[in-house]
Amino acid sequence: MKQIYLKRGKEESLLRFHPWVFSGAIQHADEGIEEGETVRVITANGDFIAVGHYQIGSIAVRVLSFRDVPIDEAFWASRLESALRMRIAIGMADNPENNTYRLVHGEGDLLPGLVIDIYGKTAVMQAHSIGMHVCRIDIAAQLMKVMGDRLENVYYKSETTLPYKADLGQENGFIYGGSEDNTAMENGLLFHVDWLHGQKTGFFVDQRENRSLLERFAHGRNVLNMFCYTGGFSFYAMRGGAKLVHSVDSSAKAIELTNRNVQLNFPGDARHEAYCEDAFKYLEKAGDHYDLIILDPPAFAKHRGALHNALKGYIRLNQKALQKIQSGGILFTFSCSQVVTKENFRNAVFTAAAQAGRKVRILHQLHQPADHPVNIYHPEGEYLKGLVLYVE
């Protein structure tokens, strides 16, 4: 196994078990290391400190272990078994009302660069590092063994998550199985998963608990679900007894999927209508008859350089919604941008409220669910944040 050598003093974050080695911390490396290769990380004193996947970029090594162990079948099986045990312990796996959950959440499950979502009998596996892409076949094989009869299919979906400059020629497709049944269940509600062409792994699993919370507020309300994607918040609102639900997304494919999911749960229900339109334009012309609004936009900032413009976008979006919502209305507002901190987001919403001139109280502060754990040594893993606001 080739080795990477750190500059003096640059092992401090690793001694605190942070799972990234930045390129600026590296003194030199053995010749011929290829992207995705497993490497040992050595301190300036010549001591082993970590083993991980090498990749060209600011994050040069994603740490797999702080022990000097081989990254083999036994390693993958052990990490996957640990992830499954946790999902069983929190009531996610083996739940008859819910066969949709995240089994592996990157650094949160000590597998940086890997995401695995479970939809019924199908696992959708996504690599965010070249190392995980290189190991995908071995990981899938151990996944099938660890999951046993819980799993029949493994679909690999990483065309859009790996660096295009790496020129890996990766293609989405089934590694095991090949089922066309894309229907899954979340808290007793059914939905179609577009793992072939959809965003992320096909569904936003991370909003499960927030959708359940919304259901409790929906009774008798006029609901507007902005950036609806697959319509998750919409059909939870309908089950909660909403008077009407309007779903809005700029993607025609998302609107089609939302309508299919609503029909799956509430066939022929006239309370729901969907609109393919830009969110800002829709809010601009919307009336003031909505008293429950959901703002769940895609990430406005994918890197730190975009933070300033992202915060301006959150202010503008929330201001529009706060201007339109009825007195006594409830606003669910979110950011999934990792570089936007909870403080950043809360300040943006505060600014929006002040500009809208509304009295606003925070009812809930929201975050990602337990099957998206945050490694205590990697606070960057806390990416989803949200607020539930009461507006007068």
N, C-alpha and C positions, 0 to 999 in steps of 0.2 A: 504494500500500500504506500503510495507516494505521500510526501509530507509537505506541509506549509509551515513556515517559521514566522513567529510574531516579532514585532519590534519590542524593545524593552518597555515594560509597564503596560503593554496593551492587552495583557491577559486579565486585567482587573474585572472587566464585565463578565468574562467567562467564569471567574472564580465566584461570581454572584449568580451563575447559571443562566445568564442571558444567552439565548440560542443563536445569536448571529455573530459572525466575524466580518467586520467591514474591511473593504479593500485597503483603506488607509492604515490599518493596523498590521499589515503584512510586510515583513522585512524582505523575504525572498521565498521561493518555492522550488521544489524539485522540477527538473526539466520534463516537458512532455505531458503535463497534467491536462487532461481534456475536460471540457464542460460536462457536468453530471457525474464525474468520477468521485468515488469515495476516498477521502484523504484524512490523514492524521494531522492534528494541529499541535505544534510544538512551541513552547515558550522560548524566550531569549536565553534562558538558562539550560535549555535542552530537555525540559520535562514535558511529557505528554499532558495535554489538557482536554482534548476533545477529538471526536471523530465526526465527520459530516460530509455533505455533498458540496463540491466546488462548483461555482458558476461565475462567469464574467459579469461584473456589475458592482454596484456599491456594496451589496451584501454578497461577499465573496464565498462564505461558507455558512451553510445552514446546519446547525449542530444536531446530530442524531443521538449522540450519547456522550456523556462526560466520563464514561468508563471505556477502557481500551478493549472493546469487544468487536468481533466480526459482524458485519452487516449482512446477515445471511437469512435463510428461511426461518430459523428459530427466532431471530431478532424481530422480523416482521410479524410472526405469529404472536410473540409475546406482547408487542405493542397493540396489536389488533384485539387480542383477548382482554387487555386492560381497558381499552376503549369500550368494548362490549359490556364488560362487567359494570362499568360506570353507568351506561345507559339502562341496564337492567335495574341497578340500584335506585335510579331516579324515576323509574316507572315509564321510561320511553320505549325500550325494546320489550317485545312480548306483551304488548298492550292491545287487547282486542278492539279498542275504540280508536287506536292510533297506530298505523303501520308506516308512518312517515317521521323520520328523525335524522339528525346528523350523527353519524357513527364516528367520523374522524374530523377534527377541526384543527388541522395544522399544528401550530406550536402549542395550542391548548391541550393536545393529546400527545405531545412530544414527538410529532411527526411533521416538522416544518415543510411546507410546500405541498401537503397532501390534504385533499378534502374528499370525504365519502359521504354521500347522502343515500338513505335507504327509502325506497318507495315500494312498499309491499315486498314482492319477491325479487325486486331489481335494485341493485346498488349502482349509483352513478358516481364514478370515480373521476376526480379532476386533479391534474398536476399543475402546481404553480411554480415548480422549479424543474430544471432539466434533470436533476438527479432523480426525482420521483418519476419523471417520464421514462428515464432509462430503466428504472426498477419496476415498471408498471406490471409486467407479466408475473414476476415473482410475488408482488404484493397481491395481485388478483387471485393467484393460486392459494395463498395463505388465507385470504379473505373468504374464499369459498369453503375452506376447511374449518375456519373459526366459526363462521355463521351456520354451518351445517344445513339442516333442512329449512332454515329461515330464508335461504337465498337460492335462486335459480339462475339469475342473470347478473352479469357485470358489464355495464356500459361505460366505455372510456370517452370522456368529453373534455379535451384540452386544446382544441384548435385555437381558441381565442385567449388562453391563459398563459401560454408559453411565449418567450421572446421570439418575435419573428426573425430577428437577425441570426438566431441559432440555426435556422434553416434545417429543422428536424424532419420536415415532410410528414408531420404527424397528422393523422386522420381520426375523426371520431368514429366509434363503432363498438360493437359487442366483442368483448374478450371471451366471455362465456355466455351461453344461451343465445337468445334472440327474440324474446317475447315482444309482441306488438301490443300487449295489454298495458296501457299507460295510465290506468286508473288507480289512485291511491286514496287513503283515508286519513283525515286529520280530525281528531276530536269528534268522530262520528259523521263528519261531512266528507263528501266525495269530491274529487277533482281530477282533471286530466293533467298529466305532467308532460310538458314538451321538452324532453331531454335531448331530442334531436337538434332543435334549433333555438330553444328558449335560452333566456339569460340564466347565469349561474349554472346550476345543475338542472334547471327546468321549473323550479318553484322556490319561493322565498321561505324556506323552512324556519328562518330565524324570527319570523313575526308570529309564530303560533300562539304564544301566550298573550301577546298584545292584541291579536284578533279575538281571543277569548274575552279579554277585558272589554274590548269594544262592544261585543255582543251584550254585555250587561248594561251598557248605556243606550242601546239602540231603540228600545221600545217606544213606539209612537213618534219617532223622529224622522225628519227628512234628511237623508244621508247623501253626502257627496264624497265619493272615493276618487281622489285624484291620483294619477300615475297608477292606475288599478292593476296593471300587468295581467295576472291570471284571475283577478277578481276575488282574492281571498277575503279581504275585509268586507266586500260586498255581500257574499253569501253568509258570512257570520252575522252581519247586520240584519239580514233578512230573517235568519233563524231567531234573532233577538227581538223580532217584532217591529222592525222599522216600518214606517208608513210608506215611504218610497226610498229607492236607492238609485242614484245615478253614478255610473262608472265612466271615468274619462281617462284616455290614454292616447298619445300621439301615434301609436303603432296599431295599424289595422289588424295585424296578427294577434296582438294582445286583446283587442276588443272581441275578436272572434273566439278566442280561448275563454275570455270572461263570460261571454254569452253561453258557451257550451257548459261551463262549470255551473252557472246559475241554473241552466236547464237540467243538469244532472241532479241537482238538489231540490229545485223548486220548479218543476216543469209547468209551463203555461202561466207562471206568476206575473201578473201585469205590474207589480210594484217596481220592477227593475227595467231601466233603460241604460244603454251604453252609447258613448259618443267618442268618435275618433277625432281628437282635436288637441292642439297645443294647450298645455295647462294654463299658461299665463293668459292666453287669449280667451279661454273658457271662463276663467275667473273674472276677467275684465268685463265681460258682458253678462255674467250670472246675476240673477236677482238676489234678493235677501231672504229667500224662503228656506234656506238650509240651516238646520240647527245642530248638525253633527257633520264635521268635515274631517277627512283624513288626508294628510299630506305626507306621502311616502315616496319622495323622488329618488331617482338613481343618484349615485355618488356625484356630488358637484365638484369634488376635489379628489383626484386620484394620486396627487403628489403635493408636496409642501409648497411648491411654487404657485399652485393654483388656489391656495388657501384664501387669499384676499378676495378674489373674485367669487369664490364659493360662498363666503360669508355675506357678500353683497346679494348673491342670489337667494340665500335663505331669508335675508331680511325682506327682500322684495316679495317673495312668494308668501311668506307668513303675513306680511302687511296686507296683501290683497285678500287673503282668506279672513283675516281679522276684521277687515272693513266690511266684508260681505255677510259674515255669520250673524244669525239672529241673536238678540239679547237673550241670555240664558242658554246660549249654545255651547257646545263642547268641541274643542279642536284637538285632534290627535296629530302631532307633528313630529317628524323623524329626520335624522341624518344618519346615513350609513357610511359616510366618508371617514376613513380611519384617521386622517390627519386633522380632522375637526374634533377638538376635545369637547367634553361635556360643557366646560366653561365657555368655549367659543360659541357653541350652539345656543346655550342658554342666553348669552349676551346678545346674539343675533335675534332671538325671539323677543327678548326684552326690548330691543331697539324697535322691532316691528310693532310691538304692542304700543309703545310710546308714540310712534309715528301714526298709528291708526287711531289713537286717542280713545282706546277702550280700557275698561277696568278688567284686569285679567288675574286669575288665581291659578296656581299650579295645584292640580289634584294628584297627579302621579308623575314620577320620574322613571322612565322606562329604559330597558337595556336588552341585550341578547339573552336567550334562554339558556337553561342549564346544559343542553346538549351542544352548546357552542361555548365551552369553558374557556376561561382566561388563565393561562399559565401565570402564576403569581410572580415569576421572574421575567415575564414578558408582558408588561402592561399595555404595549401597543396592540395586543390582541383584543382589547375592548373597543370595538369599532361602532356598534349600534347604540345610538342614544335617542331618546324621545321624551316628549312631554305631553301630558294630557292637561288641557287648560279649560277652565270655566270662564266664559266671556260675558260680560254685562255691557 
